Amino acid sequence: MTATQSAPARRRRILVPAPAESVPPPAPPQLPDPPLYRDLVRTWADRGRTLPGRHDPEWVRLAAPFLGLGQFSGSRDPRRDGR
């Protein structure tokens, strides 16, 4: 009696390289601001006004998420009369 067995199947591993990340197109060259605009920005900066593209601490404060009523502490007195 002979056992009939097929040869073990050989599995091939195919390595596929990961897709390359797309390279963003180069940024267009920055042109200098016209003199009128530079003067206007300088005037605004001298007066403490908000400038486009610059950090504005007041806007950051106003746009921050509301913390709710928990940000203020109440009276430590259980009667809450402030004494």
C-alpha atoms as one frame of an Amber mdcrd trajectory, in Angstrom:
protein
   0.000   0.000   0.000   1.487   3.345  -1.025   0.428   6.618   0.404  -0.189
   9.257  -2.159   0.834  12.638  -0.905   1.325  15.715  -2.909   4.529  17.601
  -2.421   4.184  20.352   0.139   3.219  23.552  -1.580   5.912  26.135  -1.504
   4.720  29.557  -0.557   6.478  32.465  -2.061   6.653  35.763  -0.305   6.509
  38.704  -2.569   7.944  41.845  -1.093   6.349  44.979  -2.385   8.062  48.239
  -1.477   5.971  50.758   0.441   4.671  53.576  -1.725   6.927  56.576  -1.639
   5.555  59.619   0.107   4.469  62.281  -2.276   6.734  65.258  -2.328   4.896
  68.573  -2.098   5.547  70.960  -4.944   8.047  73.694  -4.165   6.559  76.827
  -2.665   6.400  79.807  -4.971   9.063  82.412  -4.187   7.960  85.034  -1.695
   7.802  88.451  -3.245   8.655  91.408  -1.012   5.738  93.452   0.242   5.025
  96.699  -1.589   6.400  99.752   0.268   2.884 100.990   1.079   2.002  97.696
   2.765   5.323  97.614   4.694   4.630 101.134   5.986   1.103 100.176   7.001
   2.307  97.081   8.879   5.018  99.117  10.602   2.422 101.714  11.667   0.076
  99.030  13.009   2.918  97.349  14.903   3.970 100.664  16.432   0.402 101.198
  17.658   0.155  97.664  19.080  -2.459  96.458  16.599  -2.941  92.902  15.418
  -0.881  92.009  12.371  -1.708  89.343   9.776   0.321  86.181  10.249   1.669
  87.164  13.658   0.905  85.767  17.132  -1.933  87.626  18.862  -2.125  86.869
  22.618  -5.529  88.532  23.003  -7.049  86.350  20.260  -5.527  83.245  21.863
  -7.111  84.240  25.197 -10.513  84.958  23.640 -10.539  81.796  21.514  -9.513
  79.506  24.401 -12.160  76.976  25.480 -14.457  78.109  28.282 -13.427  76.549
  31.579 -16.840  76.915  33.162 -17.725  78.024  36.631 -15.082  75.789  38.208
 -12.397  78.382  37.565 -13.610  80.546  40.449 -13.441  79.429  44.035 -16.378
  79.970  46.316 -16.381  81.016  49.939 -14.843  78.552  52.383 -17.513  79.433
  54.891 -20.326  76.838  54.795 -22.863  79.618  55.479 -21.581  81.397  52.370
 -22.037  84.803  53.912 -18.384  85.747  53.379 -17.434  85.911  57.080
